[in-house]
Amino acid sequence: WSLYQYDWRAELRTVCVWGGICGKCTSLTLNSVEVTSLVFCHVAHPGLQSDSTAHNCCVLTLFFQNEANVERVAQAAGETCVRLHLAEEHVCRQIAELFRDDVINALQRSVLSPSEACAVLVGRACGHFDIYAPWNVTLPPRPKPPVVPPPPPRPGSPQSRVLFLTDVHWDQEYVAGSPADCKEPLCCRNDSVVSRWPLRRTAGFWGTYSKCDLPLRTVESLLENAARDGPWDWVYWTGDIPAHNVWAQTRDQQLHELTVVSRLIRKYLGPSVTVYPAVGNHESTPVNSFPPPFIHGNQSSSWLYNTMAEEWAPWLPPDALHTLRRAGFYTAPVQPGLRVVSLNMNYCAKENFWLLVNSTDPADQLQWLIGILQQAEDKGEKVHIIGHIPPGLCLKSWSWNYYHIVNRYEGTIAGQFFGHTHMDEFQMFYDEETLTRPLGVAFIAPSATTYINLNPGYRVYYMDGHYPGSSRFVLDHETYILNLTEVNSHYSHSPAPSPKWTLLYRASEAYGLNTLFPADWDKLIGRFLTEDLVFQKFWYLFHKGHVSEPCVNTCKTTQVCYLLSGRSDDPSQCQRLPLDVKEMGKTPKKTLC
């Protein structure tokens, strides 16, 4: 794991300390805090890429008896992070302090034994745990309607044009000319510590190909360009507003950024365009900290959800605002015959340490989803599902239950839309009985931010429109980018006009597809395996037009395996690929953003 992955197992060095040692670790004292250690040896596998960070390590698990130890635990964690050179000293100290109260509170509320805690933090090789044991949702005792695949719409049928925004990651401290290569997890800031001299790269005016986020002027440029490119029937916006400086964030800063970006979207797109938002994992601080609704008081998420409800009230009906305030999810009608469900995917996230307390359908969200889908089926409505984290990256039980729900309500769910990975990709859903009939696709749209080494971008969906019998399926989509190489080279120190965002590709033209139904994406994956040029085009578009080398061998197989299944920890769909399924678990995992 690397600090730059921004998952809590990486950031929370307070509990898991990584070193280059592999062997018997014994009791260790750091700043008077007694640390009992557990051994976890991870030998690099041949299937891993050479730059893999899966080294041998020793995992130290901190044990504390009462609240008086909390401060000492944070101090010890920060000190250990510094000693092992896991990050710059100020990052180590600040992140230990920031995560201290929430993480320790969650661990104290959980029923984890030491070996279970180690297994949750690191993996099965470190110990055994059943905190995420399998669980099942309850479906209504109603038979599934006969499956009738929708035909392509007739020529001239109405279409809906939908703007999709995700992963803005506005950095208030972005400074053009600052170091683009630095020692911290986020660069292009005034206080960025140069990683090497002489200084080779500096931050561009509009953004930078590095581990950098966006200046506000680029966010406004995106919205200005999108407004010119309208009109829009509606907008989906799937979260992640703040930057990746997760070691130094406050609630006031998070709420300020939420407010500013929400109001900018209203300003540029206009009051007549309805925006349907979803909650990202970076909206909270500490990052990924989303306690279930039974956590009350200062450690609850009410500070965040209440502000969201206030800012998003012009877009959402009162009943949607009610469930948003309670747990960060909602449903709302979009048009007659179509409704949207916005899920809080943080309740499925492996990085949400509050799920150590209880990971069984947190906030009863999936059971609530079933009720909404059943009502929609009864009324003949179609449903679009939006969320931040793709379901294929969720905890296994949550992911498999979601997959089961999509199977049951395939005739009602007309589209699934996510972000989070910052890449341009998708994941497939097949019938559970044979895993051969494609019945759904989760579209994963590219990020607005450049993090890491990307062009800024946004997505436009063309959907079957509002008319009787409409499938409401995605018919086509486009990706627009800001080519940083071009726009930064044209910038001078005089006031710069907003640059032109350009069409990177249209899916139907790039891949030769007549429609974008699930069966079309399934056939395209087959072409990826037989026509490498087609896959390498996907790989180029996957990175929003900025990639330095092709993806071959294990890289390609791993990527195709990921596309094949919208449920996590499921190697069954990868058995036909040219890599031993046993090796799939050894391939590099998706970086979570």
C-alpha positions as a printed Julia matrix, in Angstrom:
593×3 Matrix{Float64}:
   0.0     0.0     0.0
   1.09    3.56   -0.59
   0.07    6.77    1.13
  -0.8     8.13   -2.28
  -3.66    5.67   -2.66
  -5.69    7.63   -0.14
  -7.47    4.75    1.39
  -7.66    4.71    5.16
  -5.5     1.61    5.46
  -2.74    3.6     3.8
  -3.37    6.9     5.5
  -4.01    5.5     8.94
  -0.46    4.75    9.94
  -1.69    5.05   13.53
  -2.59    1.37   13.46
  -0.65   -0.25   10.67
   3.06    0.49   10.39
   4.92   -0.73    7.34
   8.62   -1.47    7.27
  11.03   -3.48    5.24
  11.24   -6.18    7.89
   9.84   -9.65    7.68
  10.27  -11.87   10.66
   9.27  -12.23   14.27
   8.21   -8.93   15.76
   7.93   -8.58   19.49
   6.47   -6.08   21.9
   7.78   -2.58   21.13
   7.55    0.64   23.12
   7.23    3.98   21.33
   6.93    7.13   23.43
   5.66    5.05   26.36
   2.85    3.52   24.35
   2.92   -0.25   24.51
   2.6    -1.72   21.04
   1.83   -5.38   20.59
   2.85   -6.61   17.2
   1.56   -9.1    14.72
   3.55  -10.44   11.82
   2.43  -10.15    8.24
   4.88  -11.28    5.57
   3.94  -10.57    2.01
   6.34  -11.99   -0.54
   6.23  -10.3    -3.92
   4.67  -12.59   -6.5
   5.96  -13.09  -10.04
   2.71  -11.72  -11.42
   3.22   -8.36   -9.76
   4.62   -5.48  -11.73
   8.17   -4.44  -10.91
   7.07   -1.18   -9.32
   4.64   -2.87   -6.97
   4.62   -1.63   -3.39
   3.77   -5.05   -1.97
   6.96   -5.54    0.02
   7.67   -7.65    3.05
   6.43   -5.92    6.13
   5.75   -6.1     9.79
   2.4    -4.91   11.0
   2.14   -3.28   14.4
  -1.27   -3.13   16.03
  -1.81   -0.56   18.73
  -3.75   -1.52   21.77
  -5.27    1.03   24.09
  -7.25    0.52   27.27
  -8.91    3.87   27.84
  -9.39    7.33   26.45
  -6.33    8.62   28.27
  -4.16    6.75   25.78
  -5.68    8.42   22.72
  -3.22   11.3    22.59
  -0.24    9.01   23.13
  -1.45    6.65   20.42
  -1.59    9.55   17.94
   1.87   10.75   18.99
   3.31    7.25   18.64
   1.72    6.77   15.25
   3.04   10.07   13.99
   6.5     9.31   15.34
   6.56    5.87   13.73
   5.45    7.32   10.41
   8.33    9.81   10.6
  10.91    7.21   11.6
   9.98    4.92    8.73
   9.97    7.85    6.26
   6.44    7.03    5.16
   5.77   10.69    4.42
   7.09   14.13    5.21
   7.12   14.83    8.95
   4.35   17.42    8.86
   2.12   15.02    6.88
   2.77   12.22    9.38
   1.98   14.4    12.4
  -1.13   16.01   10.92
  -2.72   12.86    9.57
  -2.23   11.0    12.86
  -3.89   13.87   14.69
  -6.71   14.24   12.19
  -7.69   10.57   12.17
  -7.12    9.99   15.87
 -10.54   10.49   17.46
 -12.74    9.0    14.73
 -10.66    5.89   14.13
 -10.13    5.06   17.79
 -13.82    5.63   18.49
 -14.76    3.29   15.66
 -12.33    0.61   16.84
 -13.55    0.9    20.41
 -17.15    0.46   19.26
 -16.3    -2.56   17.14
 -16.0    -6.12   18.39
 -12.68   -6.84   16.67
 -10.07   -9.02   18.24
  -6.41   -8.08   17.59
  -6.02  -10.62   14.79
  -9.3    -9.5    13.22
  -8.19   -5.87   13.36
  -4.94   -6.77   11.65
  -6.78   -8.75    8.97
  -9.17   -5.88    8.27
  -6.34   -3.38    8.04
  -3.98   -5.46    5.94
  -5.59   -8.6     4.56
  -6.3   -12.27    5.12
  -2.61  -13.17    5.37
  -2.4   -11.14    8.57
  -5.24  -12.83   10.44
  -8.83  -14.0    10.33
 -11.85  -11.77   10.53
 -15.6   -12.15   10.14
 -16.64   -8.53   10.71
 -17.54   -8.45    7.01
 -19.23  -11.86    7.07
 -21.77  -12.56    4.31
 -25.24  -11.13    4.72
 -28.26  -10.96    2.44
 -30.96   -8.43    1.68
 -34.6    -9.5     1.48
 -36.42   -9.28   -1.84
 -40.22   -8.95   -1.95
 -42.14  -12.18   -2.66
 -43.05  -10.95   -6.14
 -42.05  -12.87   -9.26
 -39.59  -11.2   -11.58
 -41.36   -9.97  -14.72
 -40.36  -11.63  -18.0
 -37.18  -10.14  -19.43
 -37.86   -8.19  -22.62
 -34.67   -6.67  -24.07
 -35.45   -3.16  -25.33
 -35.17   -2.59  -29.08
 -33.14    0.36  -30.36
 -35.29    3.48  -30.59
 -36.76    4.4   -33.93
 -34.92    7.07  -35.93
 -36.02   10.5   -34.84
 -37.17    9.4   -31.38
 -36.62   11.98  -28.64
 -33.31   11.87  -26.79
 -32.21   13.32  -23.46
 -28.86   15.08  -23.27
 -27.35   14.75  -19.81
 -24.22   16.4   -18.42
 -22.18   14.23  -16.05
 -19.66   15.76  -13.63
 -17.48   13.92  -11.15
 -14.29   14.27   -9.08
 -13.74   18.01   -9.33
 -11.12   18.08   -6.53
 -10.68   21.84   -6.33
  -7.42   22.8    -4.63
  -7.63   26.23   -2.98
  -3.85   26.25   -2.58
  -2.97   25.52   -6.23
  -0.31   27.98   -7.45
   0.97   28.18  -11.02
   4.76   27.93  -11.04
   4.95   25.9    -7.81
   6.74   22.5    -7.76
   4.91   19.83   -9.78
   7.12   17.09   -8.28
   7.13   17.11   -4.5
   7.47   14.9    -1.46
   3.85   15.26   -0.3
   0.9    13.28   -1.66
  -0.36   16.46   -3.38
   1.82   18.93   -5.3
   1.45   22.2    -7.24
   1.04   24.2    -4.03
   3.05   27.03   -2.51
   4.2    24.85    0.39
   5.08   21.82   -1.78
   8.48   20.45   -0.81
  10.61   19.85   -3.91
  11.4    16.16   -4.28
  14.64   16.72   -6.2
  16.88   19.51   -7.39
  17.18   21.09   -9.82
  13.45   21.77  -10.07
  12.38   20.03  -13.28
   8.66   20.78  -13.57
   6.38   23.52  -12.33
   2.61   23.79  -12.11
   0.83   24.98  -15.26
  -1.71   27.78  -15.27
  -4.7    25.56  -16.07
  -3.51   22.31  -14.48
  -0.6    19.9   -14.43
   0.22   16.33  -15.45
   1.27   15.25  -11.99
  -0.22   14.42   -8.59
  -2.0    17.79   -8.6
  -5.62   18.9    -8.4
  -7.39   21.82  -10.1
  -7.29   25.58   -9.56
 -10.7    27.21   -9.3
 -10.27   28.96  -12.67
 -10.17   25.55  -14.4
 -13.32   24.43  -12.57
 -15.04   27.61  -13.73
 -13.7    27.11  -17.26
 -15.24   23.63  -17.33
 -18.61   24.94  -16.2
 -18.48   27.88  -18.61
 -17.74   25.53  -21.5
 -20.48   23.12  -20.4
 -22.96   26.0   -20.21
 -22.08   27.05  -23.79
 -22.45   23.44  -24.89
 -25.99   23.19  -23.49
 -28.89   23.11  -23.14
 -29.0    20.14  -20.78
 -32.06   18.14  -19.86
 -30.54   17.53  -16.43
 -27.18   16.93  -14.73
 -25.7    14.05  -12.7
 -22.89   15.05  -10.34
 -21.22   12.28   -8.36
 -19.08   14.1    -5.83
 -15.51   14.48   -4.6
 -15.24   18.25   -4.36
 -12.19   18.83   -2.1
  -8.54   18.32   -3.0
  -6.32   15.4    -1.99
  -4.61   17.22    0.89
  -6.33   14.8     3.24
  -3.81   15.3     6.05
  -4.75   18.95    6.53
  -8.49   19.4     6.08
 -11.1    20.89    8.41
 -14.87   20.73    8.43
 -15.11   24.46    7.72
 -12.9    24.05    4.64
 -14.91   21.08    3.37
 -18.19   22.95    3.77
 -16.76   26.07    2.11
 -15.68   24.06   -0.94
 -19.04   22.27   -1.08
 -20.85   25.6    -0.98
 -18.64   27.36   -3.53
 -18.78   24.58   -6.14
 -22.53   23.97   -5.69
 -23.22   27.66   -6.26
 -20.86   27.85   -9.23
 -22.76   25.0   -10.89
 -26.03   26.89  -10.35
 -24.44   30.13  -11.59
 -23.09   28.75  -14.86
 -25.76   26.16  -15.76
 -28.65   28.35  -14.66
 -31.62   27.93  -12.31
 -33.69   26.0   -14.84
 -31.31   23.01  -15.0
 -31.82   20.41  -12.28
 -28.7    18.8   -10.84
 -28.82   15.43   -9.05
 -25.74   15.11   -6.82
 -24.22   12.13   -5.01
 -21.88   12.08   -2.0
 -18.19   11.41   -2.68
 -15.69    9.86   -0.28
 -13.65   13.09   -0.07
 -16.54   15.26    1.13
 -15.92   14.3     4.75
 -12.91   14.85    6.97
 -11.19   12.64    7.87
 -11.47   11.34    4.32
 -13.68    8.22    3.98
 -15.2     8.85    7.42
 -18.94    8.24    7.06
 -20.5     6.87   10.26
 -23.88    5.14    9.94
 -26.94    7.09   11.19
 -26.86    5.43   14.63
 -23.7     7.45   15.43
 -24.92   10.71   16.96
 -23.36   13.9    18.22
 -20.2    15.56   16.98
 -18.9    12.39   15.31
 -21.98   11.97   13.14
 -22.14   13.2     9.54
 -24.96   15.65   10.22
 -22.56   18.61    9.83
 -22.03   17.52    6.21
 -25.47   16.21    5.21
 -27.3    19.26    6.61
 -25.17   21.63    4.55
 -25.66   19.47    1.46
 -29.41   19.64    1.99
 -29.26   23.43    2.28
 -27.14   23.88   -0.85
 -28.99   21.32   -2.94
 -32.51   22.33   -1.88
 -33.09   24.25   -5.18
 -32.65   20.93   -7.04
 -34.26   18.29   -4.81
 -37.79   17.74   -3.46
 -38.45   17.76    0.31
 -38.66   13.97    0.72
 -35.27   13.59   -0.98
 -33.78   16.2     1.36
 -35.13   14.24    4.33
 -33.23   11.03    3.53
 -30.21   13.08    2.43
 -30.05   14.67    5.89
 -30.39   11.28    7.56
 -27.85    9.21    5.61
 -26.7    10.93    2.42
 -28.9     9.12   -0.12
 -32.23    9.91   -1.79
 -34.57    9.33   -4.72
 -36.31   11.92   -6.88
 -38.45   11.97  -10.03
 -36.59   13.26  -13.1
 -39.34   13.15  -15.7
 -42.64   11.31  -15.91
 -41.68    7.64  -16.12
 -38.09    8.16  -14.89
 -36.61    8.58  -11.43
 -33.08    8.77  -10.09
 -31.68    7.01   -7.05
 -28.58    8.62   -5.55
 -26.71    6.11   -3.37
 -24.22    6.93   -0.65
 -21.51    4.52   -1.76
 -19.4     5.3     1.29
 -21.54    2.71    3.08
 -19.98    0.05    0.87
 -16.42    1.38    0.94
 -13.56   -0.73    2.26
 -11.89    2.51    3.34
 -14.75    3.66    5.59
 -13.41    2.62    9.0
 -16.83    3.18   10.62
 -17.99   -0.03    8.93
 -15.78   -1.87   11.42
 -18.65   -1.26   13.84
 -21.29   -2.82   11.59
 -21.02   -3.46    7.86
 -24.37   -5.22    7.38
 -26.32   -3.0     4.97
 -25.32    0.27    6.67
 -28.23    2.69    7.05
 -30.46   -0.04    5.51
 -29.63    1.58    2.2
 -29.9    -1.51   -0.02
 -33.17   -2.58    1.59
 -34.46    0.95    0.99
 -33.25    0.69   -2.65
 -35.24   -2.52   -3.1
 -38.37   -0.75   -1.9
 -37.84    2.12   -4.34
 -37.22   -0.27   -7.25
 -40.28   -2.34   -6.4
 -42.47    0.77   -6.34
 -40.99    1.85   -9.67
 -41.64   -1.59  -11.17
 -45.24   -1.47   -9.97
 -45.7     1.98  -11.56
 -43.88    1.13  -14.79
 -41.11    3.65  -14.07
 -37.5     3.36  -15.18
 -34.7     4.12  -12.73
 -31.2     5.56  -13.08
 -28.8     4.83  -10.21
 -25.98    7.28   -9.5
 -23.21    7.08   -6.93
 -19.56    7.84   -6.41
 -17.68    4.56   -5.85
 -18.4     1.85   -8.46
 -20.04   -1.26   -6.92
 -17.24   -3.48   -8.2
 -14.88   -1.75   -5.74
 -17.12   -2.22   -2.7
 -16.99   -4.64    0.21
 -17.82   -8.09   -1.1
 -21.15   -8.7     0.66
 -22.45   -5.24   -0.24
 -21.27   -5.61   -3.83
 -22.8    -9.07   -4.3
 -26.11   -7.98   -2.79
 -26.18   -4.98   -5.11
 -25.44   -7.26   -8.07
 -28.35   -9.48   -6.96
 -30.65   -6.45   -6.83
 -29.63   -5.37  -10.33
 -30.4    -8.89  -11.55
 -33.86   -8.88  -10.0
 -34.77   -5.4   -11.26
 -33.02   -5.45  -14.63
 -36.28   -4.48  -16.32
 -36.51   -1.34  -14.19
 -32.89   -0.17  -13.87
 -32.1     1.64  -17.1
 -28.67    3.02  -16.22
 -25.93    3.07  -13.58
 -23.49    5.98  -13.35
 -20.41    6.31  -11.14
 -17.04    8.09  -10.87
 -14.24    7.86   -8.27
 -11.51    6.09  -10.24
 -10.78    9.26  -12.3
 -10.58    7.01  -15.37
 -12.89    6.41  -18.33
 -14.17    2.84  -17.96
 -17.17    0.6   -17.24
 -18.15   -2.62  -15.48
 -20.5    -5.35  -16.66
 -23.46   -7.1   -15.0
 -24.54  -10.57  -16.16
 -27.34  -12.92  -15.19
 -26.46  -14.71  -11.97
 -27.51  -18.15  -13.24
 -25.08  -18.5   -16.15
 -22.99  -15.3   -16.07
 -23.28  -15.2   -19.85
 -26.25  -12.91  -20.59
 -25.27   -9.21  -20.24
 -28.05   -7.33  -18.47
 -26.48   -4.14  -17.19
 -23.47   -1.86  -17.39
 -22.09    0.58  -14.83
 -20.66    3.61  -16.63
 -17.6     5.01  -14.81
 -16.91    8.52  -16.04
 -13.57   10.35  -16.12
 -12.68   13.0   -13.56
 -12.6    16.75  -13.83
  -9.3    16.73  -11.91
  -5.87   15.98  -13.36
  -4.94   13.71  -10.42
  -2.78   11.8   -11.39
  -1.2    12.69  -14.8
  -4.52   13.26  -16.58
  -6.24   15.89  -18.68
  -9.28   17.51  -17.03
 -12.5    16.11  -18.45
 -16.27   15.68  -18.29
 -18.88   13.37  -19.81
 -22.05   13.88  -21.88
 -24.68   11.11  -22.12
 -27.26   10.77  -24.89
 -30.21    8.78  -23.57
 -33.41    7.37  -24.93
 -35.76   10.3   -24.28
 -39.16   11.08  -22.89
 -41.87    9.24  -24.86
 -44.14    6.24  -24.21
 -42.16    2.99  -24.2
 -38.75    4.66  -23.9
 -36.03    2.36  -22.57
 -34.21    5.33  -20.97
 -30.97    3.51  -21.83
 -27.75    5.27  -22.75
 -27.56    5.47  -26.54
 -24.18    7.17  -26.83
 -21.74    9.24  -24.84
 -19.0    11.81  -25.4
 -15.95   12.76  -23.37
 -14.59   16.3   -23.45
 -11.13   17.28  -22.23
  -8.92   20.29  -21.68
  -5.66   19.49  -23.44
  -3.16   20.83  -20.92
  -0.21   20.57  -23.29
  -1.91   23.01  -25.65
  -3.63   25.43  -23.28
  -0.7    25.84  -20.89
   1.66   26.56  -23.78
  -0.62   29.37  -24.97
  -0.84   31.03  -21.57
   0.98   34.3   -20.93
   1.01   36.38  -17.78
  -1.69   38.66  -19.14
  -5.3    37.83  -18.19
  -6.19   34.58  -19.93
  -9.52   33.92  -21.62
 -11.22   30.66  -20.79
  -9.73   27.97  -23.07
 -11.74   25.73  -25.37
 -12.52   22.22  -24.17
 -12.44   19.73  -27.02
 -14.24   16.51  -27.87
 -11.9    13.59  -27.2
 -14.2    10.93  -28.6
 -17.76    9.72  -29.12
 -18.24    6.11  -28.03
 -20.27    4.95  -31.03
 -17.66    6.27  -33.47
 -14.58    5.25  -31.49
 -15.7     1.64  -31.07
 -18.03    1.19  -34.05
 -21.16    0.63  -31.94
 -24.72    1.17  -33.13
 -26.07    1.3   -29.58
 -24.52    1.29  -26.1
 -26.71   -1.44  -24.62
 -25.16   -4.07  -22.29
 -24.81   -6.59  -25.13
 -22.78   -4.05  -27.12
 -20.27   -3.57  -24.29
 -20.02   -7.33  -23.82
 -19.12   -7.75  -27.49
 -16.62   -4.91  -27.24
 -14.8    -6.71  -24.41
 -14.57   -9.72  -26.7
 -12.93   -7.51  -29.29
 -10.47   -6.23  -26.7
  -9.21   -9.82  -26.38
  -8.92  -10.48  -30.11
  -8.07   -7.04  -31.52
  -5.29   -5.42  -29.54
  -5.5    -2.14  -31.46
  -9.08   -1.73  -30.21
  -7.98   -2.35  -26.63
  -5.06    0.07  -26.91
  -7.49    2.73  -28.16
  -9.6     2.05  -25.06
  -6.44    2.36  -22.93
  -5.67    5.76  -24.49
  -9.22    6.99  -23.88
  -9.19    5.41  -20.41
  -6.52    8.0   -19.51
  -8.38   10.89  -21.19
  -5.87   11.11  -24.02
  -2.72   11.21  -21.92
  -0.86    7.91  -21.55
   2.82    7.17  -21.98
   2.96    3.44  -22.71
   0.68    0.63  -23.92
  -1.02   -1.83  -21.59
  -0.04   -5.43  -22.38
   0.15   -8.88  -20.79
  -0.86   -8.82  -17.09
  -1.85   -5.16  -17.31
  -4.31   -5.9   -20.11
  -5.68   -9.07  -18.54
  -6.22   -7.37  -15.21
  -8.02   -4.47  -16.82
 -10.31   -6.71  -18.88
 -11.05   -8.8   -15.78
 -12.08   -5.63  -13.97
 -14.44   -4.65  -16.81
 -16.11   -8.05  -16.78
 -17.62   -7.96  -13.3
 -19.56   -5.32  -11.43
 -19.15   -7.26   -8.19
 -15.98   -7.37   -6.14
 -13.85  -10.41   -5.32
 -15.38  -12.39   -8.16
 -12.85  -14.21  -10.35
 -15.47  -16.36  -12.09
 -15.85  -14.01  -15.05
 -12.1   -14.0   -15.62
 -11.71  -17.74  -16.15
 -11.73  -17.36  -19.93
  -8.86  -14.88  -19.85
  -5.25  -15.87  -20.63
  -4.15  -15.6   -17.0
  -4.54  -18.24  -14.33
  -7.43  -17.18  -12.11
  -5.24  -17.97   -9.11
  -2.93  -15.23  -10.29
  -5.71  -12.65  -10.5
  -5.53  -12.03   -6.77
  -1.85  -11.26   -7.16
  -2.29   -8.59   -9.79
  -2.17   -4.92   -8.78
  -5.43   -3.64   -7.32
  -7.29   -0.54   -8.42
  -6.09    2.61   -6.78
  -8.92    4.3    -4.94
  -9.15    8.06   -5.24
